[in-house]
Amino acid sequence: FQARFEAQVAELTEDGRQLLLVKPETFMNLSGRCVRQVLDFYQAPVGALLVVCDDINLPLGKLRVRARGTHGGHNGLRDIQNHLGTTEYARLRIGVDTPRDEAVEHVLSRFRPAERAAIDDAVGLAAQAVGVWARRGVEACMNKYNARSGKDQG
């Protein structure tokens, strides 16, 4: 990884396609600034973007892929939407379950030992989903990863 755009950035090639993996180092609520900088620098269209994020409105480990949509109350997606001026970007959300306590504390805390297997599986599936998105597009990704939930996905 390299540090650029207020993020950790890795470039790789997947099936002849160049991919840029970007992990913003800003607060999640400010991630739109990083996304905008990356798209501007690479002169990439919004259609070339897949945002991967957590979601407290999904059960633990469930994946949901969307081609577009509102931020749904997610502050990171809200900031990205504000910086891009559109909701027309793909997103892959990983369920982290409903907060046990306060939402901020929930998403910043470590997973409980009993939750580790589910989240480890979800992260592995999310990585596979990114590959499907890169090779075959958002529709194929949605068809494969939205059809099932939790351990049944894949």
Secondary structure as UniProt FT lines:
FT   STRAND          2..4
FT   TURN            5..6
FT   STRAND          7..14
FT   TURN            15..16
FT   STRAND          17..24
FT   HELIX           28..30
FT   HELIX           31..42
FT   HELIX           46..48
FT   STRAND          50..55
FT   TURN            56..57
FT   TURN            60..61
FT   STRAND          63..66
FT   TURN            72..73
FT   HELIX           75..84
FT   STRAND          90..95
FT   HELIX           103..108
FT   HELIX           113..136
FT   HELIX           138..145
FT   HELIX           150..152
//
